[in-house]
Structure formats: structure tokens, C-alpha cells
Amino acid sequence: MEVQALLITFREALEALLIVGIITSYLKRVNHPQYTKYVWLGAGLAVLASVGVALLFQVVLTGFAAMGSEMYLKISIMFISAALLTHMVFWMAEHSRDMKKNMEGKIEHYISTGNMIGMVIHSFLVVLREGVETVFFFAAITGGNIGAAMQGWGAITGIVLAAVVSYLFFKGTMRVPLKTFFKVTGAFIILIAAGLLVQGISMLQDLNIIGSVMPHVYDITWFLPEHPIDYEHYLRDHGVAPVLSGDIGIFLKALFGYSSMPSLEEVIAYVGYFVVIYLLINARHSKEVEKAEKKAANVQVLEPKTKNVI
């Protein structure tokens, strides 16, 4: 859970800090540093609002638990979180290139119109979006115990790392391109999303909401049990200890949705998810290539005209 919380918090906090940093850096560059207080005011209010959302979310989860419907809510959160995490990665990959230009354009509009309230609201909504997503993802990875994720070392470390990376980036000492940086973190986020998807399916099968054609495609408990309890049971039943500890298994299960005895449906969903991701990446790449070729063709058409004019 802590590693998941670290990756998610790091990614979300970094996005928020980068956007706030772009805005404040632009304000200083155009000699309007007096407006940075409005940006930080909006960001601060968004952090407080995110904490409020977390508390409200926890109350709702507790209410569902009292009604005996907690598991259904948890399963829904897992599926929705898997979809949101996937969307987040692709959205950032598509918009990271023009993010700075778009942010600066909006802030210039607020400055020229004297709309300081708009500047506060803009920074508020940008940071709030990241905060609400973080709360939702925490609910998914902890099974509803949002407070545990917020107070754990993973979330705190993620925020600290995000602050350090954003500081180095704006100081000019970080040489790694943001596009490459987000690709690497995005790969880990995709693995987490795949794990949440598979865990949701497993919970549906445990509740007998959906059946299984083949409950266990394979059994590698002898090598890596997915929980310390499974380790103890295997040792008791076979008199031989598994090769690896159940602590490793529970770590991989929490991070990537590992299962030592997956059903056929879990395997299909896991493999199918990455097939869909591969197809989406290829489609996006083809679209970018086509766009680049079209732009190059337009430049070639305009060049002769320019030469004739000269």
C-alpha cells in the first residue's frame, strides 16, 4: 500500500506543483510577482478542500459499511480508479507538451482583464482536481481506509519527492525531459491500474457475483504465495516452505495485483488490459506521425511561394 501511495501521491502532487510553478514563474517573468499570492491562495484552499473531500469520502464509506454494502462500493471504486489512472496517464502524455503555453495564456488573460478572482479559482480547480483524484485512488488501494494512506510514509514521501523534483526543475538543475519523466512514472501507474482491475474481478468472484470457467489457471504458491497466511498453510500442508516469503507476495499483490492462483477471467482481464493499452499507444503514435507529416507537407507547399515573393 505504501509504495502505491508514494507513486500516486508523487505523480499527483508533481502535476499540481508543476502547474503552480509554471504560473508563478510566468508572473515573475512578466514583472507581476504581486499576483503570485492569489495563485498560492487558490492552491492552499484546494488542499483544504481535498482534505474535506477525504473526510466526506470516509464518512460515505463508513455508511456503506454499516449497511453491509461496503464491498460493492470498494469494487466500484477499484474499477473507476483503474479507468481514471489510465486516463490520467494518457491525458498527461497528450497535454504535457502544451501545458506551459496554455497555462501562460490563461494567466495573461486574467492579468489583462484584472480578474484576480479568476486566477484564484483557476489555481484552486487545478490543485483540487489532483487532490480529489488522490483521495479516490487512496480509497481504492486501501480498501476504504483513506486516513491510513494519508498518514503513511508513502504519501508523505511522495509529496516530499514531488516538491524536490519540482524545485530542481524550476531551478534548471534537472536535465530529464518532463515527457520522459512522465513516461516512466506513467508505466508504473499503468501497472497499478491493471492490478486494481484484476483485484476488482477477484472480489466479484469471491462474492459469487460472477463465476469462473477455470478458477485456477495455475498455482505457484510453492514459489511465491500471495500472503503470509498462504505461506503458513502451504508449509503446514506440504511440510516444505515456499521458495519466497508471503511478505513479498502481499507487496506485489498490493502494487501490481499479483495472484498465485489466478482465475481464467483474471488472466484474460490482465493481459487484455495491456493489449488495449498497446493499441491505444499505437493509435496515438500514428496520429502524431500523421499530424507531423501533414505539418511538414504544409511547410513544403508554402516555401516556393515565399521564395517567389522575395
C-alpha positions in Angstrom: 0.0 0.0 0.0 2.7 2.5 0.9 4.6 2.1 -2.4 1.3 2.6 -4.3 0.6 5.7 -2.1 4.0 7.0 -2.8 3.7 6.6 -6.6 0.2 8.1 -6.7 0.9 11.0 -4.4 4.2 11.7 -6.1 2.6 11.8 -9.5 -0.5 13.9 -8.5 1.5 16.3 -6.3 4.1 16.8 -9.0 1.5 17.7 -11.6 -0.1 20.2 -9.3 3.3 21.8 -8.3 4.5 22.0 -11.9 1.3 23.8 -12.9 1.5 26.2 -9.9 5.3 26.7 -10.7 4.6 27.4 -14.3 2.1 30.1 -13.3 4.2 31.8 -10.6 7.3 31.7 -12.8 5.4 33.3 -15.6 4.1 36.0 -13.3 7.7 36.8 -12.2 8.9 36.8 -15.8 6.3 39.4 -16.9 7.0 41.6 -13.8 3.8 40.8 -12.0 5.1 38.9 -8.9 2.5 40.6 -6.7 -0.1 38.3 -8.2 1.6 35.1 -7.0 -0.2 35.4 -3.7 -3.5 34.8 -5.5 -2.2 31.6 -7.1 -0.9 30.2 -3.7 -4.2 31.2 -2.1 -6.1 29.1 -4.6 -3.7 26.2 -4.2 -4.0 26.4 -0.4 -7.8 26.5 -0.5 -7.7 23.5 -2.8 -5.5 21.5 -0.3 -8.0 22.2 2.5 -10.9 21.3 0.2 -9.2 18.0 -0.7 -8.9 17.1 3.0 -12.6 17.9 3.3 -13.3 15.6 0.4 -11.3 12.8 2.0 -13.2 13.2 5.3 -16.5 13.1 3.4 -15.4 10.1 1.4 -14.5 8.3 4.6 -18.0 9.1 6.1 -19.7 7.7 2.9 -17.5 4.5 3.1 -18.4 4.1 6.8 -22.1 4.5 5.9 -21.9 1.8 3.3 -20.1 -0.5 5.7 -22.9 0.0 8.2 -25.4 -1.0 5.6 -23.4 -4.1 4.6 -22.7 -2.8 1.1 -19.1 -1.8 1.7 -17.7 -4.4 -0.6 -19.8 -3.3 -3.5 -18.6 0.3 -3.1 -15.0 -0.9 -2.8 -15.3 -2.9 -6.0 -16.8 0.1 -7.8 -14.0 2.3 -6.6 -11.4 -0.1 -7.9 -12.8 -0.2 -11.4 -13.3 3.5 -11.5 -9.8 4.2 -10.2 -8.3 1.8 -12.8 -10.1 3.8 -15.5 -9.1 7.2 -14.0 -5.4 6.2 -13.6 -5.3 5.1 -17.2 -6.9 8.3 -18.4 -4.6 10.4 -16.3 -1.5 8.8 -17.9 -2.8 9.4 -21.4 -4.1 12.9 -20.7 -0.7 14.0 -19.3 1.2 12.4 -22.2 -1.0 14.4 -24.6 -1.1 17.7 -22.8 2.4 17.9 -21.2 3.9 19.4 -24.3 1.5 22.4 -24.5 0.8 22.7 -20.8 3.1 25.7 -20.2 1.7 27.6 -23.2 -1.9 27.0 -22.2 -1.3 28.0 -18.6 0.6 31.2 -19.5 -2.2 32.1 -22.0 -4.9 31.8 -19.3 -2.9 33.8 -16.7 -2.2 36.6 -19.3 -5.9 36.9 -19.8 -6.6 37.2 -16.1 -3.9 39.9 -15.8 -5.1 41.9 -18.7 -8.7 41.8 -17.5 -7.8 42.3 -13.8 -9.6 39.2 -12.9 -7.8 38.1 -9.7 -10.8 36.0 -8.6 -10.4 34.0 -11.8 -6.8 33.5 -11.1 -7.6 32.2 -7.6 -10.4 29.9 -9.0 -8.1 28.6 -11.7 -5.3 27.6 -9.4 -7.9 26.2 -7.0 -9.5 23.9 -9.6 -6.1 22.7 -10.9 -4.9 21.6 -7.5 -8.3 20.4 -6.4 -8.5 18.0 -9.3 -5.3 16.4 -8.3 -6.4 16.3 -4.7 -9.7 14.6 -5.4 -8.1 12.1 -7.7 -5.6 11.2 -4.9 -8.4 10.7 -2.4 -10.2 8.4 -4.8 -7.1 6.4 -5.5 -6.3 6.1 -1.8 -9.8 4.7 -1.3 -9.1 2.0 -3.9 -5.6 0.9 -2.8 -6.5 0.8 1.0 -9.9 -0.8 0.7 -11.6 2.4 2.1 -9.1 3.4 4.9 -8.2 6.7 3.3 -6.8 8.1 6.6 -4.2 5.2 6.8 -2.9 6.1 3.3 -2.7 9.9 4.1 -0.8 9.3 7.3 1.6 6.6 6.0 5.2 7.2 5.0 4.3 6.5 1.3 2.1 9.6 0.9 4.4 11.8 2.9 7.5 10.6 0.9 5.6 11.1 -2.4 4.8 14.8 -1.5 8.4 15.5 -0.4 9.8 13.9 -3.6 7.4 15.9 -5.8 8.4 19.1 -4.0 12.1 18.3 -4.5 11.7 17.4 -8.2 9.6 20.5 -9.0 12.2 22.7 -7.2 15.1 21.2 -9.2 13.1 21.5 -12.4 12.4 25.2 -12.0 15.9 25.9 -10.8 17.2 24.5 -14.0 19.3 21.7 -12.4 17.0 18.9 -13.5 18.0 17.8 -17.0 15.5 14.9 -17.5 12.8 16.0 -20.0 9.3 16.1 -18.5 7.9 14.0 -21.3 10.4 11.1 -20.5 9.8 11.6 -16.8 6.1 11.2 -17.1 6.5 8.2 -19.4 8.5 6.4 -16.7 6.1 7.2 -13.8 3.2 6.5 -16.2 4.4 3.0 -16.7 4.2 2.3 -13.0 0.8 3.9 -12.8 -0.5 1.7 -15.6 0.7 -1.4 -13.7 -1.2 -0.2 -10.6 -4.3 0.3 -12.7 -4.0 -3.2 -14.1 -3.7 -4.6 -10.6 -6.8 -2.7 -9.4 -8.8 -4.1 -12.3 -7.8 -7.7 -11.6 -8.4 -7.3 -7.8 -11.9 -6.0 -8.6 -12.6 -9.0 -10.7 -11.3 -11.3 -8.0 -13.6 -9.7 -5.4 -16.6 -10.1 -7.7 -15.8 -13.8 -7.9 -15.3 -14.1 -4.2 -18.8 -12.7 -3.7 -20.1 -15.1 -6.4 -21.4 -12.2 -8.4 -19.6 -13.6 -11.4 -18.5 -17.2 -11.9 -15.3 -18.7 -13.4 -14.8 -21.1 -16.2 -11.4 -22.0 -14.7 -11.0 -20.9 -11.0 -7.2 -21.6 -11.0 -5.3 -21.4 -14.3 -2.1 -22.2 -12.4 -0.9 -22.5 -8.8 2.6 -21.2 -7.9 2.0 -20.9 -4.2 5.0 -23.2 -3.9 7.2 -20.5 -5.3 5.6 -17.2 -4.2 2.4 -17.2 -2.0 0.4 -14.0 -2.3 0.0 -13.7 1.5 1.9 -14.7 4.7 -1.1 -16.8 5.7 -0.9 -18.8 2.4 2.8 -19.3 3.2 1.9 -20.8 6.6 -0.8 -23.0 5.1 1.4 -24.4 2.4 4.2 -25.2 4.9 1.6 -26.9 7.1 0.0 -28.9 4.3 3.2 -29.9 2.5 5.9 -29.9 5.1 8.0 -27.7 2.8 8.3 -23.9 2.9 7.6 -22.0 -0.4 10.7 -20.6 -2.1 9.8 -16.9 -1.4 8.2 -15.3 1.5 4.5 -14.3 1.6 5.5 -10.8 2.5 6.9 -10.4 -1.0 3.7 -11.8 -2.4 1.5 -9.4 -0.5 3.7 -6.5 -1.6 3.4 -7.4 -5.2 -0.4 -8.0 -4.8 -0.8 -4.5 -3.4 1.3 -2.9 -6.0 0.6 -4.9 -9.2 -2.4 -7.2 -8.3 -0.2 -10.3 -8.2 -2.1 -13.6 -7.6 -0.5 -17.0 -7.1 -3.7 -18.8 -8.2 -5.5 -16.5 -10.7 -8.7 -17.4 -12.4 -9.0 -17.5 -16.2 -11.0 -14.3 -16.1 -8.3 -12.5 -14.1 -5.6 -13.6 -16.6 -7.7 -12.5 -19.6 -8.5 -9.2 -17.9 -4.8 -8.6 -17.1 -3.5 -9.5 -20.5 -6.4 -7.8 -22.2 -5.8 -4.6 -20.4 -2.2 -4.3 -21.6 -3.3 -5.2 -25.2 -5.8 -2.3 -25.1 -3.1 0.0 -23.7 -0.7 -1.1 -26.5 -3.4 -0.4 -29.2 -4.1 3.0 -27.7 -0.4 3.9 -27.6 0.0 2.8 -31.2 -3.1 4.8 -32.3 -1.8 7.8 -30.5 1.7 7.4 -32.1 0.1 7.0 -35.6 -1.9 10.2 -35.0 1.2 12.1 -34.0 3.1 10.9 -37.1 0.2 11.8 -39.4 0.0 15.2 -37.8 3.8 15.8 -38.2 3.7 14.7 -41.8 0.8 16.9 -42.6 2.6 19.9 -41.0 5.7 19.1 -43.0 3.7 18.9 -46.2 2.1 22.3 -45.5 5.6 23.9 -44.9 6.8 22.5 -48.3 3.8 23.9 -50.1 4.4 27.4 -48.5 8.2 27.5 -49.2 8.1 28.1 -53.0 5.5 30.9 -52.6 7.8 32.6 -50.0 10.8 32.3 -52.4 8.8 33.8 -55.3 7.8 36.8 -53.2 11.4 37.5 -52.2 
